[in-house]
Amino acid sequence: MQKSRFSLHIILLLVCAFACTKSVRSAAETPPGVSLPPGSPVQRYGALHVSGRYLKDQHNNTISLRGQSFGWSSWWPQFWNAEVVSWLTDDFKTDIVRAAMGVDVKPAYLNDRAHQLELLKKVVDGALAKGSYVIIDWHVEAFHQEEAVAFFSSMAQTYGRHPHILYEIINEPNKTQTWEQVKSYATAVIGAIRKYDPDNIIIVGCPHWDQKIREVADAPLTGFTNIMYTVHFYAASHGQWLRDDCAYALGKNIPIFVTECNGSEATGSGRIDYPEWEAWFAFMEKNQLSWINWSVSDKPNELCSILVPGAPANGGWTADQLTESGKYIRTKLRGYSTRP
């Protein structure tokens, strides 16, 4: 009996220690000399975790994050700065931004490493200062596994202590890559991250440009925690059939994070299908899915770019400097936000 009491005492101490550790981890950590703005997304939600198919905050409440992706660092580097992060957070009312760092185009990480890391640092550090969540996105289709392992190891060592950080370890596996191949790649990269960051969210893509979510649902990764899977949609190309596939995955308790979407065709142009876009918003809200719009760019005649050519590089955009989709998504994001 005395031994049982002693064992129970030890167990209670361990539980307390674990709870205290999680409490410290959930507090918003910021760089030296930087204070987290009151009411900011990270100040409000803290460290995130996955429970079943849901994204949860530090208080174990189910939440949805909504935000905006930067365009490729390769082609719109002028917008990769803290001022744009600040403008998106305060004016668009984003909870999260996505840093879509080019990897194997030109210029990109594999051939322009120092510059790409400099751009990435500006966005990530800007998010830390604003109390915004930020996805570090390995924006590529091919695996480049050795380079990805080294990159994400470095990112986890540098930023893993901050609850602001999420990792998207591959943008869009294409139609030539199988889910088993993606799983093998993901296992290696996740293992590298978890050596240094035990609990921030890691987001895994799926084949056919992030549409084969049924394959994920039938054979998800095992042995890891705080893993989510992404689906990408462009409403004029991806309609009810993809929502049905998402519903199938959600029914199997697969946590989905829509890290890239827009109302245009998959090319980024063509036409904007507002009824389908609205159907997607309704579906995501009903199922409490987080989502990110594509993209902060000013490509001429591209419907998914939110900026007109020549828009200021540091935010402060007027209505005349936003495209049709830019105005629409700003209104949508502001409508969902509860921040003043």
N, C-alpha and C positions, 0 to 999 in steps of 0.2 A: 504493500500500500504506500509506504514511504517512497519507494522507487518510482511508483506511478506518479505521485505528486511532483517529484523532482523532474521527471520527464515532461510532465505537463507544463511545469514552470519554464523549462528550456524552450519548449515549443512556443509558448506565449512570448518569450523574449525574442525568438527568431521572427515571429509574426510582426511584433512591434518594430524590429529593426528593418524588416522589409517595407513596412508601411511608411516608416520615417524616410527610408531611401527614396521611395516613390514620391513622397511629398516634396522632398528637396528637388528631385528631378523634374517635377511638374511645375515648379516655379520658373518663371521666365528668366533665363539667363541672357545677359547682353554683354557686348564688349566693354572693356574698362572705360569709364567716363560717359557711357551712354545709358540714359534712363528710358525705360519702356513707357510709351505714352499710355496714360490711363484710358481704359475703354477700347484699346487696340485689340485686334483679333487674338494675338498670343497672350496678352494680359487677361483676356476674358476666358479663353479656352485652355491655355497652358499646354502641357504635353498631351499628345494625342495617342490613342491606341485603338485597336480593332477588337470588337467583340462580335462573334458571329459574322453577319454580313454588314454590320454597322460600324461607322466611324464614331468614336466616343471622345469626349473631352476629359480634362483632369478630374471633373466631378462625376464622371461616368454617364453624362448625358449624351444622347445621340445628337450629332450635329451634321450640318451640311456646309461645306466651304464653297464659295463661289468666287471666281476670279478671272484673270486675264493672262494670257500667255504672251511673252515677248516673241516677236518673229525671230527667225534664224539669226544668231550672232554673226554669221558669215556675211549677211547681206544688209542687215539693218543695225549695225553696231552703234550708230549715233544715238539710238534710244536706250542703250544699255547703260543706265546710270541711276544714281540714287534719287535724282529729282523726278524721274518718271515713276519709280516705285512709289514715291511720296504722293504724286498726283493721282495715280491709280487708287491708292489706299484712301486718300481724303476726298477725292472728287467722284471717282467711279464707285467708291465704297467697296473695293475688293477686299476679301479676306486673305487672298492668296495670289501670288504671281508665279509664273512658270518661266524659268530661265532655259530656253531651248537652245542649248549650245551645239552648233554644228560640229560634226566629228570628222567625216571623210569627204566632204566637198572641198572646194577651194575658194577662199581660205577657210580653214577649220582647225580643230584641235590637233589632228594628226600631222598637219603641215604648218601650223601657225600657233603653236601651243602657248607661248608666253602671252601673246595678245589675247587669245581666247580666254585664258585664265584671268587676265586682267579685267576683261569685260564681265566675266562671271562674278568675280569678286565685288565689282561695283554693285551689281544687282543684289547679290546675297547680303552684303554688308548693309545695303540700303534697306532691305527687308528686316534685318535684325534691328536696325535703328528705329524703324516705324512700327515694330511689333506686328509685322505681317508674316504669314507663312510663305514659304518659298519652296518650289520644287526644283531641284537640280536635275536637269533633264539631259541625258545622253542622247542627243537628237540625231538618230541614225537608224537605218534598217539592218545593215550587216552587224554581226556580233562584235568583232574586234575584241574578243574576250580578254586577251592578255592586257591590252591597253585599258579596257574597262575596269578590270580588277585593280590595276594600279591607280587609275583615276579615282574610283570610288573609295579605295583605301585612304587616299590622300584627303578626299572630301570629308570622310567620316572622322579622320583624325583632326582635321581643321575645324569642322563645324558640328560634329556629332553631339557635343554637349548642349547645344541649343535646341529647345523644343520647336523652334520655327521651321526646322529642316525636314523635307521629305525628299526621297530619292526616286527618280524614274529611270530605271536602269537600261531601258532601250525604248526608243520612241515608237516605231512601228515595224515589227517583223513583217516581211512581205509574204507573198503567196508561195514562195519557194521553200520557206522554212516551216518545219513541222513543230507542233506543240512540244513533242518530246525533245527536240533540239533546243527550243526556247527554255524549257525546264532545266536542261543541263547547263546552259549558259547562266540562267538565273541562279541556280544553286551555287555556282562558283562566285558570282558577283555578290550575292547576298551574304555568303560566308565571309567574304572580304570586308564588307561593311560591318557585319556583326562582331568582328574582332575589336572594333573601336567604338561602335555605336550600337548598344544592345536593344534599343527600343524605338527609335524614330521610324516612321512609316516608310516602307519600301513598296514601290509600285511596279508591277510586272506587266509587260505587253503580251499580246497574243497574235497568232498568225493572221495573214490577210489584212494587214494594216489595222490591227486591233479590232477586228470584227468577229473572229472565231471564239467568242466567249463561251459557246456551248462546249467546245473541246476542253476549256479550262474547267468548266463545271463538272465534267465527267472524270477528270483526272487532275485535280489541283495539286500544287506543291504541298509537301508535308514536312513536318519537322521544324517549321519556322513560325514565329509570331509576328504580328503587326505587318502582315503582307496584304496588299490590295492588288486588284487587277484592273487594267484600264480598257475602256471601250472608247473609240473615236467615232464620231458621226458628223456628217455634213448633211443637213436635213433634206436638201434637194436630191441627194443620192441615196441616203440611208433612211428608210422609213419604218413602217410598222414591223416588218420582218426582223429588223435588228432590235427593236424594242421587245418583240416576242422572245428573241434569244436572250436578251438581258433578263427578262422575267424568268426564263427557265433557269438561268444561273442564280438569280436571287433566290429562287425557290429551293436551290441546293445550298443556300447559305454562303454564296460566293460574294465577298465584298468588292463592289465596283466603284471606281473613281474615274469619271469622264474627264481625262486630262486635256482633251482637245476636241472642240466642236464649233460648229458655225451653221448658219442657215443656208449657205451657198451649196453648190455642187462640190464634189470631192476635189475638183481641180482648184477650188478656191474662187471660182468665178461662175459663169454660166447664168444662173438666176438664183434669187433668194426665195425659198419656199417658206413663207411665213406660217401657213397653217401647219406644216410638218414641224417647223421649228417650235411653234407653240405646243404642239403635241409632245415634243421631246421635253420641253420645260415642265409641262404638267406631269409627265411620267417621272422625271427626276425628282420633282417636289414630292409627289406621292410616295416615292420609294426612298426619300431622304438621301439621294445621291449627290455627291459633290461634283462640281463641274467647272471647267475653265474654257473660256472663249479664245479662239485664234483670230487675229494676232495683232500685236503692236508693230505695225509696219506701214509703209506708205507706197506700196507697189502700185504703179499706175494701172487703172482699170481692173484691179483685183477686188472682188466684192468682199472677201473676208478680211482684207486690210482695214483697220479701223481709222486710219489717217489718210488724208489727201496728200499728194506729193508736196514735199516741202514744208510739212507741218513742223513746228518747233521741236527740237531734239530733247528738250528738258521738261516736257509737259506743259501745263497751262493752256491746254487746247480750247479754243472757242468752238461753238457749234459749226461754224463755217470750215473749221479745220478737221472735222470728223466726217467720215464717209457715212453713207446711209446705214450700213451695218454698225458703224461706230456709234452713231446716235442711238440706234435701237438697243445695243447691248449696254450702253451707259444707263439708259432709262431702266432697263431690266435689272441691272445690278443694284442701282439705287433703290428700286422698288422693293427688292428683297431685303435690303439692309435694315437693321434696327439701330445702327449707329447714327448719331446726329451729324 
